[in-house]
Amino acid sequence: MFVRRIPQCLIALCLAAPLAHADAVKIPERLQHADKLVFCGAMDSPPMGFFDAAQKPAGVTVELGQAIAKRLGDKPIDWRVTPFSGLIPALLAGQCDMLADQLFDKPERREVIDMVNYMYSSQAVVVGKRNPKGIHTLDDLSGKKVAVLNGSTIRTLLEAHNEQLKQAGKAPMQVVVYNSDTDAFQALRIQQADAYGTTLETAGYYQGMAPDLFETGVPAFARILTGFGFRKDDPQLSAAVTQIIKDMQADGSYQALLAKWHIEGDKLD
């Protein structure tokens, strides 16, 4: 007598259906008869969430969002593009069911919204090829112009480091704020900024797209959990998404998705 090995499921199949032995996902009552799900995201930070060459939503948060919608009754998604700094206000105003973006899990965010973690993330500083300004640490940003996304954690971290520079008698960096990650990166590309502060994942994406033009100056720092956002008065949905992430970890589709985007090192423990 022998037992046949069951081959690993394809990514698409894994995303579509949870394992039979997994706990059943409880679809929130308010969504049981909804004709769609509304997800808000900035959609300007590849490889997390962005529009591809065909102007279709793509990336890690998009594919996770699609898997979540599939397991919540196979509902279509209405993607609402929202500037990053406006995501939480849009959620609280009832304009979306979930924030499908790269939200760092910080205490001040937990005070106003609930979060379901789906990976880790870190920060990095991107510079031009061969690092012409010699930027290897945050201290090396003294007196330099650094482009960042409005509302991002890297902005907060760099502004806090400016206080350390001032206390050490060094010139602070000039943090230049943009409303989209794409615009912040563009500032570095056309040399309007000396460096570009972003997540490690986005930094790696741009380096991969143009390895002859960019490199990482300051390597990964400030590792933190990252999650989706939910209203505090919507606990059924956050509980359902928590279960879906666990199911995807159990059936292997979660690991496969992160591996597809070359960020498997960011997976949850």
C-alpha positions as CSV (number, residue, x, y, z in Angstrom):
1,M,0.0,0.0,0.0
2,F,1.3,3.4,-0.8
3,V,0.2,7.0,-0.6
4,R,0.3,9.1,-3.7
5,R,1.9,12.5,-3.2
6,I,-0.5,15.4,-4.1
7,P,1.4,17.9,-6.3
8,Q,1.6,21.5,-5.2
9,C,-1.2,23.6,-6.5
10,L,-0.6,26.3,-9.0
11,I,-0.5,29.8,-7.6
12,A,-3.8,30.8,-9.4
13,L,-5.6,27.8,-7.9
14,C,-4.2,28.4,-4.5
15,L,-5.4,32.0,-4.6
16,A,-8.8,30.9,-5.7
17,A,-9.6,28.3,-3.0
18,P,-8.5,27.6,0.6
19,L,-7.6,24.2,1.8
20,A,-10.6,22.0,2.7
21,H,-9.4,21.6,6.3
22,A,-8.9,25.3,6.9
23,D,-11.4,27.1,9.2
24,A,-14.3,28.5,7.2
25,V,-14.0,32.2,6.5
26,K,-17.0,34.1,7.9
27,I,-18.2,36.6,5.3
28,P,-19.3,39.8,7.1
29,E,-23.1,40.2,7.2
30,R,-22.9,43.6,5.5
31,L,-20.9,42.1,2.6
32,Q,-23.0,39.0,2.0
33,H,-25.2,40.7,-0.5
34,A,-22.8,43.4,-1.7
35,D,-22.2,43.4,-5.4
36,K,-18.5,44.5,-5.0
37,L,-15.7,45.3,-2.6
38,V,-14.1,48.8,-2.6
39,F,-10.4,48.8,-1.9
40,C,-8.4,52.1,-1.6
41,G,-4.7,52.3,-2.4
42,A,-2.2,54.8,-3.7
43,M,-1.2,52.4,-6.5
44,D,2.1,54.2,-7.1
45,S,4.6,52.1,-5.2
46,P,5.8,49.1,-7.2
47,P,6.1,46.2,-6.6
48,M,3.5,46.6,-3.9
49,G,0.6,48.3,-5.8
50,F,0.9,50.0,-9.2
51,F,-0.5,50.1,-12.7
52,D,1.3,48.0,-15.2
53,A,2.0,48.8,-18.9
54,A,-1.6,47.9,-19.8
55,Q,-2.8,50.3,-17.0
56,K,-4.2,47.4,-15.0
57,P,-3.7,47.1,-11.2
58,A,-0.7,44.9,-10.4
59,G,1.6,44.1,-7.5
60,V,1.7,42.4,-4.1
61,T,-1.2,44.3,-2.5
62,V,-3.3,43.9,-5.6
63,E,-2.9,40.2,-5.8
64,L,-3.5,39.8,-2.1
65,G,-6.6,41.9,-2.5
66,Q,-7.8,39.7,-5.3
67,A,-7.3,36.6,-3.2
68,I,-9.2,38.2,-0.4
69,A,-12.1,39.2,-2.6
70,K,-12.1,35.6,-4.1
71,R,-12.5,34.1,-0.7
72,L,-15.1,36.6,0.4
73,G,-17.6,35.3,-2.1
74,D,-15.7,35.9,-5.4
75,K,-16.7,39.5,-5.5
76,P,-15.3,42.1,-8.0
77,I,-13.1,44.8,-6.7
78,D,-13.6,48.6,-7.3
79,W,-10.0,49.9,-6.9
80,R,-10.2,53.5,-5.6
81,V,-6.9,55.3,-6.3
82,T,-6.2,57.6,-3.3
83,P,-3.1,59.6,-2.4
84,F,-1.2,57.8,0.4
85,S,-1.7,60.7,2.9
86,G,-5.5,60.5,2.2
87,L,-6.0,56.7,2.7
88,I,-7.0,56.7,6.4
89,P,-9.4,59.7,5.9
90,A,-11.0,57.9,3.0
91,L,-11.5,54.8,5.0
92,L,-12.9,56.6,8.0
93,A,-15.3,58.5,5.6
94,G,-16.7,55.1,4.4
95,Q,-15.3,55.5,0.9
96,C,-13.7,52.0,0.9
97,D,-14.0,48.7,2.7
98,M,-10.3,48.1,3.1
99,L,-7.0,50.0,2.7
100,A,-5.1,47.7,0.3
101,D,-1.7,49.4,0.6
102,Q,1.7,49.1,2.4
103,L,0.6,50.5,5.8
104,F,3.3,50.3,8.4
105,D,1.9,49.0,11.7
106,K,2.5,51.9,14.1
107,P,0.8,52.7,17.4
108,E,-0.6,56.0,16.2
109,R,-2.3,54.2,13.3
110,R,-3.7,51.5,15.6
111,E,-5.4,54.3,17.6
112,V,-7.6,55.2,14.6
113,I,-7.9,52.0,12.5
114,D,-7.6,48.3,12.9
115,M,-4.8,46.5,10.9
116,V,-4.2,43.0,9.6
117,N,-0.5,42.3,9.0
118,Y,0.5,40.5,5.8
119,M,4.3,41.0,5.7
120,Y,7.3,42.8,7.0
121,S,9.0,45.8,5.4
122,S,12.0,48.0,5.8
123,Q,13.3,51.4,4.7
124,A,16.1,52.2,2.3
125,V,17.7,55.2,0.5
126,V,18.2,55.0,-3.2
127,V,21.0,57.0,-4.9
128,G,22.4,57.4,-8.4
129,K,24.7,54.7,-9.8
130,R,28.2,54.7,-8.3
131,N,26.8,56.8,-5.4
132,P,28.3,60.1,-6.5
133,K,27.5,61.9,-3.2
134,G,29.0,59.1,-1.1
135,I,25.7,58.4,0.8
136,H,26.1,55.2,3.0
137,T,24.5,56.2,6.3
138,L,21.7,58.5,7.4
139,D,24.4,60.9,8.7
140,D,25.8,61.1,5.1
141,L,22.5,62.8,4.1
142,S,23.6,65.9,6.0
143,G,23.1,68.9,3.7
144,K,21.6,66.7,1.0
145,K,18.2,67.0,-0.7
146,V,16.1,63.8,-0.2
147,A,12.8,63.1,-2.0
148,V,10.1,61.3,0.0
149,L,6.4,60.4,-0.3
150,N,4.0,62.5,1.8
151,G,2.6,60.6,4.8
152,S,5.3,57.9,4.5
153,T,7.3,56.5,7.4
154,I,10.6,57.3,5.8
155,R,9.6,61.0,5.9
156,T,9.0,60.7,9.7
157,L,12.3,58.8,10.2
158,L,14.4,61.3,8.2
159,E,12.8,64.3,9.9
160,A,13.6,62.7,13.3
161,H,17.2,62.1,12.2
162,N,17.5,65.8,11.2
163,E,17.2,66.6,15.0
164,Q,20.1,64.3,15.6
165,L,22.1,66.0,12.9
166,K,21.4,69.4,14.4
167,Q,22.4,68.3,17.9
168,A,25.7,67.0,16.5
169,G,26.3,70.4,14.9
170,K,25.8,69.1,11.3
171,A,23.6,70.6,8.6
172,P,20.2,68.9,8.3
173,M,19.1,67.2,5.2
174,Q,16.4,68.9,3.0
175,V,13.5,66.6,3.0
176,V,11.4,67.3,-0.2
177,V,7.9,65.9,0.0
178,Y,5.9,64.6,-3.0
179,N,2.3,63.5,-3.3
180,S,3.3,60.2,-5.0
181,D,6.1,57.8,-4.8
182,T,6.5,58.0,-8.6
183,D,7.1,61.7,-8.4
184,A,9.6,61.3,-5.5
185,F,11.6,58.8,-7.6
186,Q,11.4,61.0,-10.6
187,A,13.1,63.8,-8.6
188,L,16.1,61.5,-8.1
189,R,16.0,60.4,-11.8
190,I,16.3,63.9,-13.1
191,Q,18.8,64.9,-10.4
192,Q,16.5,67.3,-8.6
193,A,17.3,65.3,-5.5
194,D,20.5,63.7,-4.2
195,A,18.6,60.7,-2.8
196,Y,15.2,59.0,-2.7
197,G,13.9,57.6,0.6
198,T,11.4,54.7,0.2
199,T,10.6,51.2,1.3
200,L,13.2,48.4,0.6
201,E,10.7,46.7,-1.7
202,T,10.2,49.8,-3.9
203,A,13.9,50.5,-3.9
204,G,14.6,47.0,-5.1
205,Y,12.0,47.3,-7.8
206,Y,13.5,50.5,-9.3
207,Q,17.0,49.1,-9.1
208,G,15.8,46.1,-10.9
209,M,14.2,48.2,-13.6
210,A,17.3,50.4,-14.2
211,P,20.4,48.7,-12.6
212,D,22.7,50.9,-14.6
213,L,21.2,54.1,-13.2
214,F,20.4,53.5,-9.5
215,E,21.7,51.6,-6.4
216,T,21.0,51.5,-2.7
217,G,23.0,54.0,-0.7
218,V,21.7,53.4,2.8
219,P,20.7,49.7,3.1
220,A,17.7,48.3,4.9
221,F,16.8,49.7,8.3
222,A,13.7,50.2,10.5
223,R,12.1,46.8,9.9
224,I,8.4,46.8,10.7
225,L,5.2,44.9,10.3
226,T,3.0,46.0,7.4
227,G,-0.7,45.5,7.0
228,F,-4.1,46.3,5.5
229,G,-6.4,48.9,7.2
230,F,-10.0,48.6,8.4
231,R,-12.5,50.7,10.3
232,K,-12.7,49.9,14.0
233,D,-16.5,49.5,13.6
234,D,-16.0,46.7,11.0
235,P,-14.5,43.9,13.1
236,Q,-16.1,41.1,11.1
237,L,-14.1,42.1,8.0
238,S,-10.8,42.4,9.7
239,A,-11.4,39.0,11.3
240,A,-12.3,37.5,8.0
241,V,-9.1,38.9,6.3
242,T,-7.0,37.6,9.3
243,Q,-8.4,34.1,8.6
244,I,-7.8,34.4,4.9
245,I,-4.1,35.4,5.4
246,K,-3.7,32.3,7.8
247,D,-5.3,30.1,5.2
248,M,-3.0,31.4,2.5
249,Q,0.0,30.7,4.7
250,A,-1.3,27.2,5.3
251,D,-1.9,26.3,1.6
252,G,1.3,27.8,0.3
253,S,-0.3,30.6,-1.9
254,Y,1.0,33.3,0.4
255,Q,4.6,32.2,0.1
256,A,4.2,31.7,-3.6
257,L,2.9,35.2,-4.1
258,L,5.8,36.9,-2.2
259,A,8.3,34.7,-4.1
260,K,6.7,35.8,-7.4
261,W,7.6,39.4,-6.5
262,H,11.0,38.5,-5.1
263,I,10.2,39.6,-1.5
264,E,10.0,36.3,0.2
265,G,12.4,37.5,2.8
266,D,9.6,39.8,4.0
267,K,7.2,37.0,4.8
268,L,5.4,36.8,8.2
269,D,7.1,34.6,10.8
